[in-house]
Amino acid sequence: MGYRFFPNEMPDFVEEKEEEEIATEDDSLMQLLSMPYSALSERFKRAGLDLKETVVVETWGLGGQRVRDFSLYCGALGTAFLQFKAYQLTNNKDDLNLCSEIIKACDSLCSRSRFPHSRDGTFLCGRAGVCALGAATAKQLGDEQLLTYYLSQFKEIKLPKDMSDELLAGRAGFLWACLFINKHVGEGTIPSNDIGALVKAIVIRGRRLGVISRCPLMFEYGSERYWGAAHGLAGIMHVLMHVKLNPEEAEEVKHTLKYIIKKQFPSGNFPSAAADNEDYLVHWCHSAPGIAITFLKAAEVFGDEEFLEAAVNAAEVVWNRGLLRRVGICHGVSGNAYVFLSLYRATGNKEFLYRAKAFACFLVDRASKLIAEGEMHGGDNPYSLFEGIGGMAYLLLDMTKPTDAKFPGYEL
């Protein structure tokens, strides 16, 4: 199992030191961990913006290039989303203009694409993401004509009856796109009746399989019952908790999450699916990292300490085995750092901020060298948001304002 991750040899906590004391440290990683956060934040910002520029050049080109993959997950829309993040941090209008330019190219491709129809309605993999981010960017630019265009295109998306319900390729992914639009364009842009109908459709499907599974709500993806964020229960419940549920639906979501807690291993981890009972993956997509973030949302929504406790327990396995030999957000070190950022936001406990800082410092200090040496996987799409260094850049930008940091495409 150790081949999946680097041993975490970093101290459980390092006090910040004065500049003179830091200079005596021989280890460059320890030097970073010892820096005052104000100075380290600037280091993260510079590194994140430098990586962003590399991502733009490699995925878009200096003069623009034809988009081959329009998805946010591992395509050009992920580069646009990174530009949108950079604009939120720096207020540099050039970032926003380039974001809009890339979105237009993505829109052009997906308008004529034979992209699988079942994923057309998802934020991370489909046209819903293009339209949602396009609308948010147009709103920031003050371009009413472009805003109207993207919203009209979004409202024309038809979800097939046989569409799955999970986040990456299902109805929950479309619901998240609706919520993203309402957050960035204005509450009610996607009417509550439309959102309510979508929630109802998801819940009704979940109840049918839930009866068989003896769980309030249950879902399948590709005939498998997954627990995690990308394809499973945790991801669907996470999105549902962002909408106003009726009392019955709220209880079903709450007790479905309680059902997942029963699957937690002594290590704090979770199996990836009902048919799996192995404690080996530590990924946002399939185990403790994504599920922990969902439990933190549940603790906020339901005020139940059991969810916070389960999230804290899950964070232990992320600290112990979460320095994965991959750089990305979906199944890499960058994504795992968000567990600690979410816990810090929920609790204010600086030990969780330290752990997020430690993972980010590990990446800044060693990722480039480890990837070059073949010790770390740069991702099948090495500059993408979810698999490659695009996700690392996003994390480093988020580390500059940790109280506002949220997992892209998952936390709102």
N, C-alpha and C positions, 0 to 999 in steps of 0.2 A: 504493500500500500504506500510505502514511503516514496516510491518513484513518482507519485502524483504531486508531491509537495516538497519544499525545502524545509529542513528542520528550523523551527523558530528559535534562534539562539539569542534574540534580543531580550534585554532585561524586562521584567514585568512593569517597571516604571523607572523613568529617568528624570530627575529634577533638572529644570532649566538652569543654565550656568551663565556666568559673566564671560565676556569675549576672551579675556585672558586665560580663563580656566579651560575654555573649549580648545584653545590653541595647543594645549598639552595632550589632547587626545590623539592617539596614533590611528585609530580606526575612523575612517571617513563617515561611516554610518553612525557611529557614536557621536561624532561631531554634530551631525544633523539632529540627532535625537536630543542633544544637549542645548541646542540653540533656543533663545527666547522665541515665543511663538510669533511675535511681531516681525522678527527678522526672517524666521522660517516661512511665514506666510508670503513674504515677498519672493523668497526663493521658489516656492510652489507656483506663484503667479508667473514668474519669468519662465520657468520650465514648462508650465502648461501652455502658455502662449507660444513658446518656441515649437512645442510639439504640434500645436494647432496648425501652425504655418507649414510644417512638414506634411501633415495630413492633407491640407488643402492642395499643396503642390502634387502630392502623389495620387490623390483621388480626383482632382479637378484640373490641375495643370495651371501654369502661369497665365495662359491665355484662354482658359476654358477648354473643355473637351466633351466628347459625347458620353453621356451617362449610360453605363451598361447594366447597372442594378440601381433601381430607384428606392429601395427599401431603407428604412431608418436603421434596421438591425445590422446589416453589413454592407449597405450601399451608400450612394451619394447623399441621400437624405440625412444620414448620420453625420456627414460633414456639415451639412446645413444646420443641424441641431447643435453641433459644437460651436458653429459661428454664432448662433442665437445665444448660447450660453456666454460666449466671450463678450457679446454686446451687453448682456445684462450686467456683466462685471465691470467693463471698461467704458461703456457708453460710446464706443467708437462706431460711428455710423457706417464706416467702411465694412465692418463685420456684418452689419445688418443688411447692407446692400448686396454683399456677396452671398449671404444667406438666401436672399430673395432670388438672386440670379440662379443659384443651384436648384432651388425649389422649382423654378419655372422649367428648367431642363428635366427635372424628375417628372413634373406634370406632363410635359410633352411626351416623354417615353411611356408613362403608364397609361396615357390616353390611347395609345395605339398598341399597347403590349398585349401579349397572350398570357400574361401573368395568371397563375391559377385563381379562378374566380372565388374559391372558398376563402382565400386570404385577402381578397380585395378590400374587405371592410375592416382591416386591423390597423392599429396605429404603428406597430413595429415593423410589419411586413407588407402592408398594402397601401392602396391609394388613400385610405382614410387618413393615414399619417401625413401624406403629401398635402392633402387639403387642409388638415388641421393646423399643421405647422405653417402652411402658406397663409392661412387666415390670421394666425397670431402675428406673423411677420408683417403682413399688410396693415394690421391694426397699429403696430409700432411705427410703421412708416407713414401712417396717415393716408394711405392710398385706398380710398373708399371703393373705387372701381375694382381693384384687385381683390379687396376683401369680399365684395359681393360675388365675384367670380368663384373664389375658393369655397365660400359657403354654399353657393348654388350647386357646385360640383359635389360637395360633401353630401348634400341632401338628396342627390340623385343616386347615391350608392345603394344598391339593393342587396340585402343579405340573403343568401340561399337558404332554403328550409333545412337542408341537411348540414348546415354549417356547425362546427363544433362550438364549444362554449369557452375554451381556455383563452388565456391572454395573448399568446403569440399568434395564433391563427384562427381565433374564434370570436364569439360574440362579446366576451369580456374585453377583447382588444378594441372592438368598435365602441363599446361603452366608455372605455378610457379615452378614446379620441373625442367623444362628445364632451366629457368632463374637462379635457384639456382646452377645447374651444371655449367653453363657458368660463374657464378661469382666465384665459388670456384675451378673449374678445369681449366678454360680458355675460354675467349670469342671465340665463334665460335665452341665450342665442340659440341653443338647442333646447326646445321647450321641454318642460318637466313631464308633460304627457308622453312625449316620445321616449324620454329616458325611462319613465315608469313602465311603458310597454316592453321595452327591452329587458328591464330587470325582471318583469313578470315572466317573459319567455325563458330567461335563464333559470329562474327558480323552479318553474314548472318542470323543465327538463331534469333539473337536479333532484326533484322530489321522486320522480319515477324510478331512477336508479337507487336513490336513497332508501327506498322501501326494501329493496333486495339486499343492500349493504348494511342495513340497520344503522344508518347514519342519516341525519335530516336531509342533507343534500350530497349527491355524489355525481361525478361526471367521468366520462371516458374520452380518451384521445387515442385514436388508432387502436381501439379495443383494450387499452391499458388504463388503469386507474392510478393516475399520478397524484402525489401529494404536493409537489413543489410550485414555484412561482410561474415558470414559463408555460407549463402544460397542464398544471394540476389544480387541486382544490385550493391551495393557499393563494394562488394568483387570482382565481375567480372570486374568492371571498374578499381578498384585498380590494378589488375594484368595487364590489358591492358595498363595502363599508364606506365608500365615498359618496353614496347617494342616500336620500331619505327613504328608509325602509319602513314598511308598516310593522306593527309589533310582532306579528307572526313571522314575517321574513327575518326580522332582526334576531329573534330567538333561534331560528333555523341556522342563520349564519354563525351565531355565537356557539351553538352546540356542535356544529360541524367543525369549528376550530378546536373545541374541547376534544372532539374525536381524534383530531390530528395529534394533540398533545399526548394522548395515550400511546402513540407510536414512537415517542421520543426515546432514543437510546440513552444509556447511562452516560455516554460521552457528551450528550447534548445534541447529537446529530439526529437525523431522520432518514428512513429509507426513501428511495426515490419513488417507489410505487407500491401498490398493494401486493403485487406478486414478488416483491423484493424485500429481503430482510437482512441486507448487508449494510454495514456501516463503513462506507468507503468514499462516497462523493461528498465534497464540501464546496458546492457550487450555488450561486444565486438561482440558477434555473431548476435545480433538482433536489436540493436538500436544505440544510440548516440556514444558510445565509438569507435566501428569499423568504423562508418560512418565519425566521426571526423578525424580519421587517414587517411581515403581515401580523404577527402577534403584537408588535408594538402599536400598530394601528388599532388592533382589537382592544388593547389596554386603554387607549385613548377614547375609543368609541363606547366601550362597555364599562369602563372603570373597574375592571376585574384584575386584581393583582396576580392571578394565576397566569395570565398571558405575559405580563412583564417578567415573572419568574422564569417562564419557559424560554423567553427571548434571551434573558441573561444566561441561562444554561446553554442555549444554542451558541451564544457568543464565545463560550469557552472552547468549543471544538473549532470554531473559526480562528481563534487566536492560536490554538495548538497546531492545527493542520491546514490553515487557510492560506499560507504562503505558497500558492499553487505554482506549478511550473508553466503557467500561462499568464499573460499580462492583462487580458481583457476584463470586461464587465460581466458578461454572461457566465463565464466559467473561468475566472482568473482572479488575480490578486486585487485588481482595481475594484471589481464588484464586491469582493469580500470586505473591503474597507468600509463600505457603506453600512454594514451591520453596526459597527462601532459609532459611526456618525449618527445613525438613527437612535441608538441608545443614548448617546450624549445629548441629542436634542430632546429626548424624552425624560431624561433624569438629571441632566446638568452635571453628572459625575465626570470629573476631569480624567479619571483613569480610562474611560472609554474614548475620550478625545485623544489621549496619549496613544491608545492602540491604533486608532485610525491614522494618527500621525506616523506611527511606526511603520505601518504597511506602506504609506505614501513615501516615506523616507527610504524604505527598502527599494521601492521602484525607482526613485530618483537616483539613488546611489548605485544600483546594480542591474536594473532591467536591461539597459542597452548592452552591457557587457555580456550578460547571461544569454541574451538572444543571439548575439554575434557568435558566441561560443557553442550554440546549440543546446545549452542547458535549460533554456526557457523557450516555450513556443510563442512565437509572435502572433499566432492566429492564422487560420486558413485565409482570411482576408485581413492582412496585417495592419492596415491603416483604418480599419472600420471602427465604428463606435462600440459595438458589442463584442467583437472578437479581438480587436487589435489595439494599437496605441491611441486611437481616437478616444477610447474609454479611459485610458490612463490620463490623457490630456484633460478630459472632462473632470475626473476625480481631482486632479491637482488644482484646477480652477475652483472647484467646490471647497477645497481645503482652505482657501483664503477666507471664506466666511462659513465656518463649520456649522453654525446654528441655522443656516439656511440651506445646507447641503441636503439634496434628495436624490435618490437613485433615479437616473433618467429613464423615462418611459414606464416607470412603476409607481414612484411616489409623486404625489401632486403638490 
